[in-house]
Amino acid sequence: MSWKVIKAYTRSRENPVAGQASDLLETGKRGDYDGKGNIWIWCKDKEGREGWIAEDVLEPEGNKARLKKDFNALELSIQTGERLEGIEELACWLLAKNDQGQIGWVPLNHVEELS
């Protein structure tokens, strides 16, 4: 699917939390990203990198959580008018690829799907 950026966005971290399926992460606070039940959990990986991971890709284990699949929380900086290729939607975010081949997450409320 193709998407058009309707509102610019700048990534919040250059080296965010990431891991492979089955990696165990430390967990912290929980947040409802949009007030609609899209829960994200603050996590820390084995390399010490931190960031938000969607609850949907985590399996809780006490005060930690295991990744259900490979995940990288890298966000993509985007500019209004830019076109993106959508890869995956997750908890009000879109994993997308830009024309330069960079891949990262962008908030769904910053893009609109092209028909």
Beta strands, then each sheet from edge to edge (+ up, - down):
strand 1: 2-5
strand 2: 18-19
strand 3: 24-32
strand 4: 39-44
strand 5: 50-54
strand 6: 58-61
strand 7: 64-67
strand 8: 71-72
strand 9: 83-90
strand 10: 93-97
strand 11: 103-107
strand 12: 111-113
sheet 1: 11+ 10- 9+ 1- 12+
sheet 2: 2+ 8-
sheet 3: 5+ 4- 3+ 7- 6+
end
